[in-house]
Amino acid sequence: MMKHSIFITCILSILLLSACKEELIMIPEFEVPPGDRKVLLEELTGVRCPNCPAGAAQVKSLQDSYGDRLIAVGIHGGFLTIPLSESKYDFQNDYARELESFLEVGPKPAAALNRVQHIEEEFSISTPSLWSQYIDEELKKENEMNIILTTEYNPDNRELDIIVSVVPLRDFSQDENLRISLMLTQNHIEDAQEDPNEVLEDYVHNHVLRTMLTEAKGDIIQKDLTENVAENFNFSFTLPKDEDLEEMEAPWVAEEVEVIAFVNVIEGSDKHIIQVEASHITD
Amino acid sequence: MRLLSRQNHLLKMLFLVFCLPAISLAQDGANIYGALQTNANFFIRDSNIGAVNIPQYDNQKFGADLWLNLNYSYKKVTAGIRYDMFNNSNLLNPTGSYTGNGIGMFFAELDLGKLKVRAGHIYDQIGSGIIFRSYELRPLLFDNALFGVKMDYALTDNWSIKGFTGQQRNLFDRYDAIVKGGSIDGFLQLGSEENPINLSPGFGVVSRTNSEETTQKLVSILRNYIGDDRVEKIAYNNYLFSAYNSLNYGTFSWYVEGSYKSADVFFDPNAVTTFLNGQTAPGRFVREPGNVIYTSLSYATKRIGLTAEVKRTENFNFRTDQTLNLTRGIINFLPPMMRQNTYRLTSRYSPATQDVSEMAYQFDLRFNITKKLSGLTNFSFIRTLEGETLYRESYTQLLYKYKRKWRATAGIQFQLYNQAVYEGKPRDITDNVMTITPFVEYLYKFTRKNSLRVEAQYMSTQQDYGSWIFGLAELGLAPHWQFEVSGMFNLVPNLDNENIPESLRGKQIFYPTVGGVYSQGSNRYSLRYVKQVEGVVCSGGVCRLEPAFSGVKFEVNSTF
């Protein structure tokens, strides 16, 4: 029997080892898929999340690679977001909390990419290395809409007027449950952040969601949209002055504020974003 | 759509599995048996302990999990099915909510003499599971059954060979990768009849073929890497081999297993990624071969039992899709190398098995001093291959039994737990947790049916939340009732732990549990009001950090 077993083992090993030879796949160089479609990366983050600086570095790297085809917003929504003892500011707000719940965040850092369920029915992907794959998938999809953003900021009274022009590239019926969402984000806010080794007291937080000028899930577009006919949506907001800030609210620095507008769908478990655009409010 | 189509197939299978055999139920020898387990959680928001910002506390308020197994056996056929239900469940993701229900598992098994065939969901392992193990851990909603076919063939009375192929279960769906493997296992007896040497050798092999989707995901990830980080080529297939043997001679028993994994892409949390803009971040996908060596030597007599274990692990992360993380898609099982503690405070810090870099040792000594007095001592030490200490535990307990009237246990545990590594907390503000935990337990039987069990434990530590005291009283009124009152209190809180939000830091909070269990035959019902501190929950060496719990738990366990 011993001989029998050794014989079978040898045969199995030879078969398996001979099967080990295969053509390996070469890893190509990076390139951005052509097209006009853009992607919104909603980074679910928090000042108490030690791995989030790595996630933010990944976002920055992806923005460098994809250029203006990738638009990012940092959502400090509740989980791991309570300010540290070194914190000057509290980045949490009601919009961020609602979005974090809406995007069903798991472990952080995580990111939703155009709010499409890419993995196992989840909107937020907790492995930053995977984000690039899903950005590519979104960029390769056919573009159905263009968004043109016009902003006018008056530094004297700090009033900001925004016109969002939505130009559909096909007809959209009201039944498709389209919504328009408008976010204000801010870059270069220096404040404390945990990382795997220490608390970084002068960490630079970018694209932090400050507020929204629509409902957190977007305002319903209560009309049909016609192909190539622009539909305008107007918004206005006054940037709070330093003396009007609430406790632990970061100052609003107009030069660092960015407007993000997007058209999204909410229909059952479908929450996807059709198109997104971003613009700074100052030159 | 694919899911719906699979559900239709499931319904057809259900008919085959249960309706056809039911026709023959009247025949002698047919047997239907099964089990029910259900948990219902009522969530009560409590911002004092951090039980907030989770959908169940904020708005859902209720979550439930259920598993119902039904098995049928008749002559050469065995079939089984399991209905799973999760409603706003916190098992899949402790900080999220998961809802889903359907057929979670089903199988049919044929016993054709020397040949046994099983189709459907397969639970099995090769050797100790290092290259393949499919199993279930309900507390973590982990079930990596292989959906496919398995055949076992008895070559002789002592030698058998098996082969299997399938796709790993993914809740109510399946992952796309194909997993296949097999093993040959035997039994040999050497030496004389008076002093036999028994050998149980085996050899196994497992292979995974990536799906096109996973391969493209890996390509997409790896093409972003630059310079030294770059991986030039990847393969669709990955191969694992394992040779193992168990040797028994008299009072000695020796198990050894060596496993090798061919070069494969996996996520190494210790590697560093350098981005295009020069920024760096911890963690990177690398392509490396891996290996594990595990051995266990035991010596046992009536008076003494000694076990020594050593395990070395290098690059042995094996998943059905390399881009999955946490407990998802794991194909194999790396034996945990620490004592499975049961007391509330001695089990508070449990290390998860490290699959990329780990060197672990464990020694266990059990001894009977007299008929009434026995004891055990256990020592475990885990470090990375680079030398960083991860975990150290020394545990000793003595047990004294006085007739059948009472029983007393006392002991002490010393621990070092690398919280930064195991829980991913910042290194500069997270010290290794050093604990000293004395404990006592006393069981007194008033009558043959009625008993009282009390526990007291004190964990002294200057790290994490600080020192804790725990007490429990459990009144047993056999055969039906059992009542429990317990409490955990942060006696000396740590005022300097920056990992704890300032609003919670230094608070002395009492975490009570009050509940009862009613048993009738093989049915068990329990109802508990629970407040539980945040902590690591481990099951079979797989661990995860779970947030605090506040609420009421109702559980039913039943077998029939």
Interface residues (C-beta under 8 A of the other chain):
Chain A: M1 M2 H4 S5 I8 T9 L12 S13 L16 A19 C20 E22 L24 I25 M26 I27 P28 E29 F30 R48 P50 N51 P53 A54 G55 A57 Q58 K60 S61 D64 S65 G78 F79 I82 P83 L84 S85 R97 S101 E104 V105 G106 P107 E120 S126 T127 P128 S129 L130 S132 Q133 D136 E194 D195 P196 N197 E198 V199
Chain B: V52 N53 I54 P55 D58 N93 T95 G96 S97 L155 T156 N158 W159 I161 N170 L171 G182 I184 G186 L188 F203 V205 S207 T215 Q216 K217 V219 S220 I221 L222 R223 N224 R230 V231 E232 K233 I234 A235 Y236 N237 Y239 S262 F267 T273 F275 L276 N277 Q279 T280 A281 P282 G283 R284 F285 T323 N325 L326 R328 A420 G424 K425 P426 R427 D428 I429 E498 N499 P501 E502 S503
